[in-house]
Amino acid sequence: MIIFLLLFVGVPLAELYFLIQVGAQIGALPTIGLSVFTALLGGALVRLQGFSVLMRVREATERHQLPALEMLDGALLLVAGLVLLLPGFFTDALGFLLLVPPLRRLLISRFVRVVPEGPPGQPANGPKVIEGEFRRERD
């Protein structure tokens, strides 16, 4: 519950504070222009990287492999695009960090474990398998 409070109240307040501080230093119109510029630049970069991820998904499906990691990469790109559209400097910094492919892979590897398919101790030539745990909850 506290995480949602920080996310929906704390982040916008911090963004507002820094927008006011930057506006006091460089003026209101340049601050608005900077915010619009970062949204446009971020949108263009997300679009370019999104096409790259789409091509990797397509190649994986042509090899009859499950493109799970590529889909997670695309999901993080979607999050990057969303936070880049929000006005503010914290969200822009987070969005631009998510546009760095090695950082996205590091973030994905932190939450999923890729296990090669095949007998233990032998290299796998087959598709990647992602192990996970689930819990079924009744309504």
C-alpha positions as CSV (number, residue, x, y, z in Angstrom):
1,M,0.0,0.0,0.0
2,I,2.8,2.4,0.8
3,I,4.4,1.7,-2.6
4,F,1.3,2.9,-4.4
5,L,1.1,6.0,-2.2
6,L,4.7,6.8,-3.1
7,L,4.1,6.0,-6.7
8,F,0.9,8.0,-7.2
9,V,1.6,10.9,-4.8
10,G,5.4,11.1,-4.2
11,V,6.6,10.9,-7.8
12,P,4.2,13.6,-9.2
13,L,5.1,15.9,-6.3
14,A,8.8,15.4,-6.9
15,E,8.3,16.0,-10.6
16,L,6.3,19.1,-9.9
17,Y,9.0,20.4,-7.5
18,F,11.8,19.9,-10.1
19,L,9.7,21.4,-12.9
20,I,9.2,24.5,-10.8
21,Q,12.9,24.7,-9.9
22,V,14.0,24.3,-13.5
23,G,11.4,26.8,-14.6
24,A,12.7,29.3,-12.1
25,Q,16.2,28.9,-13.5
26,I,15.6,28.8,-17.3
27,G,12.0,30.1,-17.6
28,A,8.6,28.6,-18.1
29,L,8.6,28.3,-21.9
30,P,12.1,26.7,-22.2
31,T,11.0,24.2,-19.5
32,I,7.9,23.3,-21.4
33,G,9.9,23.1,-24.6
34,L,12.4,20.8,-22.9
35,S,9.6,18.5,-21.7
36,V,8.1,18.3,-25.1
37,F,11.5,17.7,-26.7
38,T,12.2,14.8,-24.4
39,A,8.8,13.3,-25.1
40,L,9.3,13.5,-28.8
41,L,12.9,12.2,-28.7
42,G,11.9,9.4,-26.4
43,G,9.0,8.4,-28.6
44,A,11.2,8.3,-31.7
45,L,13.8,6.1,-29.8
46,V,11.2,3.8,-28.5
47,R,9.8,3.4,-32.0
48,L,13.2,2.5,-33.4
49,Q,14.0,0.0,-30.7
50,G,10.5,-1.4,-30.9
51,F,11.0,-2.3,-34.5
52,S,14.2,-4.0,-33.6
53,V,12.5,-6.1,-30.9
54,L,9.7,-6.9,-33.3
55,M,12.2,-8.3,-35.8
56,R,13.8,-10.4,-33.1
57,V,10.3,-11.8,-32.1
58,R,9.7,-12.6,-35.7
59,E,13.0,-14.4,-36.1
60,A,12.4,-16.4,-33.0
61,T,9.0,-17.5,-34.1
62,E,10.4,-18.5,-37.5
63,R,12.9,-20.7,-35.7
64,H,9.9,-22.2,-33.8
65,Q,11.1,-20.8,-30.5
66,L,9.1,-19.0,-27.9
67,P,10.1,-15.3,-28.0
68,A,9.5,-14.9,-24.2
69,L,12.6,-12.8,-23.5
70,E,12.0,-10.6,-26.6
71,M,8.4,-10.1,-25.4
72,L,9.7,-9.0,-22.0
73,D,12.1,-6.6,-23.7
74,G,9.1,-5.2,-25.7
75,A,7.1,-4.8,-22.5
76,L,10.0,-2.8,-20.9
77,L,10.1,-0.6,-24.0
78,L,6.4,0.0,-23.6
79,V,7.0,1.1,-20.0
80,A,9.8,3.3,-21.3
81,G,7.5,4.9,-23.8
82,L,4.8,5.5,-21.3
83,V,7.1,7.2,-18.7
84,L,8.7,9.3,-21.4
85,L,5.4,10.7,-22.4
86,L,4.8,11.9,-18.8
87,P,6.1,15.4,-18.1
88,G,8.9,15.6,-15.7
89,F,12.6,14.9,-15.3
90,F,12.5,11.8,-13.0
91,T,10.2,9.9,-15.4
92,D,12.3,11.0,-18.4
93,A,15.5,9.7,-16.7
94,L,13.8,6.4,-16.0
95,G,12.5,6.2,-19.5
96,F,15.9,6.9,-21.1
97,L,17.5,4.3,-18.8
98,L,15.0,1.7,-20.0
99,L,16.0,2.5,-23.6
100,V,19.5,1.2,-22.9
101,P,19.4,-2.5,-24.1
102,P,22.0,-3.9,-21.7
103,L,20.1,-2.3,-18.7
104,R,16.9,-3.9,-20.0
105,R,18.5,-7.3,-20.2
106,L,20.0,-6.9,-16.8
107,L,16.5,-6.0,-15.4
108,I,14.9,-9.0,-17.2
109,S,17.6,-11.4,-16.0
110,R,17.1,-10.2,-12.4
111,F,13.5,-11.4,-12.5
112,V,13.6,-14.5,-14.8
113,R,16.0,-17.3,-15.0
114,V,16.8,-18.8,-18.4
115,V,17.4,-22.5,-18.3
116,P,18.9,-24.3,-21.3
117,E,16.9,-27.2,-22.6
118,G,18.5,-30.6,-22.8
119,P,20.4,-33.0,-20.6
120,P,22.3,-31.5,-17.7
121,G,25.9,-30.7,-18.4
122,Q,25.5,-30.6,-22.1
123,P,25.0,-27.4,-24.2
124,A,21.5,-27.0,-25.5
125,N,20.8,-26.3,-29.1
126,G,17.1,-26.1,-28.6
127,P,14.8,-23.2,-27.5
128,K,15.2,-21.3,-24.3
129,V,13.1,-22.3,-21.3
130,I,12.1,-19.9,-18.6
131,E,11.4,-21.5,-15.3
132,G,9.0,-19.8,-12.9
133,E,6.6,-20.4,-10.0
134,F,3.0,-19.7,-9.8
135,R,0.2,-19.9,-7.3
136,R,-3.4,-20.4,-8.2
137,E,-5.8,-18.2,-6.2
138,R,-9.5,-19.0,-5.9
139,D,-12.0,-16.2,-6.3
